[in-house]
């Protein structure tokens, strides 16, 4: 591919880059996936194992992606191609960034739909709060969310939302438009401006929620679920498993895969995001230190989210649940049954929106940067709009795939996408509608891209180039990083790929 001129636009400050990178890593998954996986996989034992994976795999790959972007000064694809050709290797090594960029764009197509659900819940809680204030005065602020509704009605709001495709698509469109507008304004005028406002606000809101949860929730049970060291399964009075132990997860390999996968995905690796943002880093920015701060902040958000969620859940007598059920059913019920639930419920879903938008703009920027590179005369605004229309259109299909296949009266409801199960005959994707299929597919795509990144940074890029660009404080630290990126990272990521694509489907 032709080697374009260097991308001269840099972040206006080191802090702006850090905020943008943290924002791209912190997403909706941090608000429920990490806390739940930790709690259900041995608690504190899993957290320790996860931190080891961050240090030995996540952090070295993050350093590699950032130095590739800063060295190449182009899009993720252009940077890899430029470095490869300068090393006398084939530009086909850019296939790694192609895979990551496509995977990241695919994530955006369904991520925007789920973010639309977050907006919908914020609107519902906000409308309920405004209505209560209008009838009961300022004292309504102390009431729970969804005043006057039963817990069953609150839990059914997710099903009602999924059964209303027009409403899902409307909120999906709102989120898509916001994402496109920010990216269209460029690095400094759009992305940097957004993250310097959203991320500090995000951390303040998260801190408020944690303080509220600790003060009003069952902190002892919540923290024990998240951090208590459980080597064996915890069994309830009726013989049911309340929380899995670490050893039971080790036996079938799930806890190891979960820890490696969480360490990999939570930092946003393999999707061309960090290489894209790294291309705008200044030469005098401390790359290793920035990487450590990004990884630490991302992990800290997951831990704080757990401390904000589980004490509240246990306080009102609910059981923690995974995925959308936790965020869109369990937590609304918890906010509905506690003092000031409407106020803090609204705060939580605004927090989710902020986390979602800072991730989505990074996902779109990776593709936008590459297309802008190919057409130097074409306006970024037009590129962002076209890509926005593409991911919005696929997102509409993803939204339709979540519509229930039956009406409330039991009659069938066939919208094609809610009954279409692409590759449903394969064990790995069995009976998955489109959104679930694409989510499972990206769980494979991103590790493959990360595996190639580790091989490229460790075996293709010369030690003189990587040593110069990274700028470790001592040669000893560089040698440690090079050992990890050459041996530990490929083996660890490869193990996750084999387990998730071969072993887990066979066990299932």
N, C-alpha and C positions, 0 to 999 in steps of 0.2 A: 504494500500500500504506500502511497506517496507520504512523505514525512512533512507535515505542515509545520508552520512556525510555532514556537513555544506559546503556550497560553500565558499571557502576561498579567492577567487579572489575578490579584492576590487578595486574601482576606485582609481587611483593614487593620486587624490586630490579632495577636496570638489568642487572646480570649475569645474572639469571634470564631476562630477555627475550632477551638475546644468546644464551645457551646454547640456549634453546628454538628461536629462529630458525635458528641454525646447525644444530641437530639436525633441523629440518624440511627444510633444504636438503641436508644430507649424507645420502646414502642408499646403497643397494647399487650403484647406477650409478657412484658415485665410486670404488668399490673395483676396478672392472674396465673400465668403459666409457671413462672419460677417458684412463687410461694407454694402453689399446689403440688408441683412435682417434688419439691423439697420435703414438704410435709408428708407426702404419701410414699416416699422412698427412703425413709430412715431418719428424717429430720436433720439433726446436727451432723450425723455421720455423712449424709449426702452433701450437706453444705461444704464440709471440709473436702470431700472428694471433688466437688464441683470447683472449689477454689484452686485445687491442685491442677485440674484440667485447664482452668483459665490461665494459670501461670505457665504451664508446660506446652499448651497448644494454642489457646486463644490469643494470648499476648504476642507470641512470636509471629503468628500469621498476621496479626494487626500491624506489627512493625513492618513486615514484608509488604503489605498492601500500601501502606503510607509511603514507604521509600520508593516503591515502584511509581506511584503517582507523582511524587515530587521530582524524581529523576527524569521521568518522561515529559512532564509538563503538558500533557495532552489528556484526552479522555482515557478511560481505563484501557480500552482496546488500543488506542494510539500509543499510549505509554509503553505497554508491553511490547508492541511491535518495534518501537524505536529502540528500546533497550536490547531486544533480541538481535536486531540487525547490527547494532553497534558492537555486540559481542560476537558477531560472525555466525549467528544462529538464524534459523528460519523465522520469518515473521508469523508463521503459523502458530507460534506459541501464544499469539493473541487470542487463539481459540478459547483459552481460559477465561478471558474477560468477556468474550462473546457469550459463553455459557452463563457467566455470572450476570451479565446485563439482561439477558433474556429471562433468567430466573427472577431477577429483581423486578422486571416489568410485569412478569406473570403474577408475582405476589401483589403488586399494586392493583391488579384487576379485581382481586377478591378482598384485599385489605380495605379498599375504599368502600366496599359494601358493608363490611363489619363496622368500619368507622361511622358509616351512616346510621347503623343501629345505635351507636353511642350518642350521636346527635339526637336521634329520636327520643331516647330515654332522658336526655338533658331537657329537651323540650317538654316532655310529659311531666317530669318532676317540677320544672319551672312553672308550667301552666297550673299545676295543682297548687303550688305554693302561692302564686299570685291570686288564684281564686280563693284560697283560704284566708289570705290577708284581706281581701276585699270583703269577706263576710264576717271574719272574726277579729280583724284588726291586727296590730303588730304582734300580738300574742301567738299568732299562728306560726311564727318562726320557730317556736319551741315544739311544734307538733311533728309527727312522723311524716314521711313521704306518702303520697297518695291517700290523703286523709279521707276517712269514711269507707275505704275499700277493704275487702277481706283479703287475707293472705293468699287465698286461692286466686282471687281476681288479679292480684299483683303478679303472682307467678305466671298467670296466663297471658300477660302482656306481650311476652316474647312470641308466643304462638300466634297472637292476634297480629303482631307486626309481620311475621313471616307469611301469614295468610293474606296480607294486603300488599301485593307486588307494586302497586302504584306508589304507596307510601315509602316502601324500601327504595325504589328507584329515585324518588324525589330527594331523599336525604343522601343517597349515593351521589346524585348530581351536584348537590350543594358542596359536598366534600371534594368532589373532582374539580369543580370550578375554583374553589379556594386554592387547591394544590397547583393548578395550572397558572393561576394569576401570580402566585408567589414565584414559581420557577420562571415564568416569562419575563420577570423583571430582573433576572440575572443574579449573579453571586452577591454583589454588594447591595444592589437596590432591592432585591427580593429575599433571597434565602437568608443572608446575614441579618437584615433588618428584622425578619420574622423570628429567627432563633434568639436574637439578643433580647427580644421582648418575651417570647413564649417560654424559653427555658428557665430564666430566673423565676418567672411567675409559677411555672410548673413545680419547681423545688419548694417554693414558699407554700403552695397549696398542699403538696405532699407532706411537708412538715406539720402543717395545721391538722391534716387528717390523722397523722400518727399521734399527735398530742391528744386529739379528741378521742381516738380509739383507746389509747392507754388510760385516759382519765375515766371513760365511761364504759369500756368493754371489759370482757373477761381476759385480762392480759396474761394471767397465769396459764390458762389453757391454750390461748392463742400462741404464746411464745413457746410453750412445750410442744405443740403440734409442729411448729416450724423449726425449733432448735433442739428439742429433746433428743438425746442419743438413743435410738432404737435399733438394736441389732436384730431383734426378733419381732414378729407381727404382734400388734396390740389387739387383743380380742375383747369384744364387748360382752355384756352379760348373757346375750342370746347366742353367743358363739360366732357372731359375725366379726370380720376383720375391720377394725376401726381405722387403723393405719398400718401400712406394710412396714416391715423391718428391712434393714439394709441387706441382710444375708439372703432373704427370700428374693430380692431383686437381683442379687449377684448370681444366684443359681440359674436364672433364665437369661441373664445378660441385660435385662431391661434397665437396671439402675445405672450400669456403666454407660450404656448407649444414651440414656437420658442426660447424664452428667456431661458427657462429651458433646452431645447435641446442643444442650442448653448453653454451654460455654461457647460453642461455635456460633450459634444463631443469635444469641442475645447481643453479641457485640456487632452484629451486622456484617459478618465476614462472608466472602464468597460471592457477594452480589454486586461487586464493582463499586460499591458506595464509597469505601474508604480510599480507594485509588483515585476516584473522581474528586473527592474533597482534598486529597493529598496533593493533587496537581496545583492547587492554589495556595499551598503552604509557602511561607517565606523560607529562604535558605538559612536564616539564623535561628529558626525555631528548633527547640530541643525535641527531636523526634521520639527518642525513647521515653523521655519524661511525659510528653503529650500522650503517648500510647498507654502508659501506666495510669494516667489520670482518666482517660476514656474508659478503660477496662474497669477501674475501681468505681467510677461513677455509675456505670451500667449495672454492676453487681450490687452496689449500694441501693439503687432504686428498687431492684427486685426484693431485697431484704426489707427495706422500709415499706414497700407495698404489702408484704406479708404482715408486718406489724400494724398496718392500717386496716387490713381486711379481717384477719382471723379473730382478733379479740371481739370485734363487733358481731361477727357471725356466731361465735360461741355464746356471747352474752344473751342473745335472743333465742338460744336453744336450737339453732339450725346446724346442719352438718355441712362441712365444706364440700364443694363439688368442683369438677374440672371444667375447663373451657368456657364456652358461652353460658353454660348453666350457672356457673359461679357468678359471672359478671352481670348477666341479664335476668337471672331469676333469684338466686340465693341472696345476693347483695341488695337488690330492691326490696325484698321481703325484710331483710335486716333493717334497712333504713326506714321502712314503713312502721316498724314496731319499736322505735327508740326515740327518745327526746331529740329534738333538733335534727331529726332524720331527713326532712325535706331539704334543709339548708346544706347539710353535709353530703347528702345524696347528690344534689346538684353540683356541689364542689367536686365530688369524685368523678362524675361523668364529664365535667369540664376538664378535669385532669386527664381523663382518657382521650378527649379530643385533642388536647395539646400534644400528648405523646404520639397520637396517630399522625397529626399533620406534620410534625418535625421529621417523622420517618418517611412519610409519603413524598415529601418534596425531595428527599435524598434519592428515593427510588426513581422518581421521574427525572431528576437531574442527570443521573448516569446515562440514560438514553438520549436526553436532550443535548448533552455535551458532545456525544459522538456525532449526532446528525448535524449539529452546528459546525463541527469540524470538517465534515464532508462538503458542506455548502457554505463557505465563508461569507458569501453575499446575502444569504437568506437570513431573514430576521428571526431571532430567537423566539419572538412572540408567536410567529406562525408555526414554528416547529413544535413549541409547547402545546399549542391549540390542537394541532393534528394528532400528536401523541395522546393528548387528553381525550380526544374523541375516540381514539382506538381503545384505550383502557376503559373508558366509560362504557363503550358498546359491549366489550367482553364482560364488564362488570354487570351490565343488565342481564346477560345470560346467567351469570353467577347468582344474581339475586333471584331470578326465576327458578333456578335449580333448588332453592331452599323453600319454595312454596309447598305446603303439604299436598300430598297426592289425593286427599279426600276432602270434601266439603264437611262442615259441621254435621250435616244430616247423614253423612256416610256415603254420599254419592261420589263417584270418582271425579278427580280434577286433573286433567291432563293438559299441561302447558308445554309439552315436549321436553323442555329442559329439566322439569322436576321429575321426569321419569327416565330421561336419557342418562345412561351410566357408561361413559366412555371407558373402554378397556376394563369393564366390570367383570369380565371373565378371568382376569389375572388375579392371583391370590393377593398381590400387593395392593390392588385397587378394587377389590371385590365390593360390588354393590354401592360404589361411591357415586353420588351425583357430581355435576361439573365442579362446583366450588371445592368440595372435599377432594376430588381427584387432582385439581390443580395444586391444592395445598400439599397433598402427599407427594406430588411430582416435584415440587420445589424443595421438599425435604431431601430429595435425592440430588437435584441439580446443584444446589449450593455446596454441599460437601464435595461433589466432584470438582467444582470450580476451585474450592479451597485446597483440595489435594494437589491440583495442577499448580496452583500458586506456590505452595510449599516446595514442590519439586523445582519450579522455575527459579524461585528466589534462592534455593539452597544449592542447586546443581548446575543451573544455566548461567546465572549472573555471577561474574567473577568476584572473588573475595575482595579485590581492590576496589571495585565499584560499590559493593554493598557496604564495606567498611567506611568508605569515604562519605557515602550518602547518609547512612544512619547516624554516624558520629557518636558511638558509645564512649563513655568516659574513660574506659580502659580496654586494652586488647583482650583481657580475660573475659569481660562481659560480652565482647563481640564473639569470642570463641564459644561461649555458652549458648548465645543465640544461634550461631551457625550450626551447632550440634543439634539443637532442638528443631530447627527448621529443616534440616537435612534428614533426620532420622525419626525423632519422636513425633513430629507433626504428621508426616505422611503415613506412618504406621497407625497412629491414633485415629486420624480421619478415615483411613482405609478400613479400619476395624468397624467404625460406625456405618460406613457404606455397606460393607458385607453383612453386618448384623441386620440393618434395616431393610435391605433389599432381598436377602436370601434366608437368613436364619429366622427372623421374626415372623415372616409369612408362613414358613414351614411349621413353626411352633403353634401359630394360630390355627 
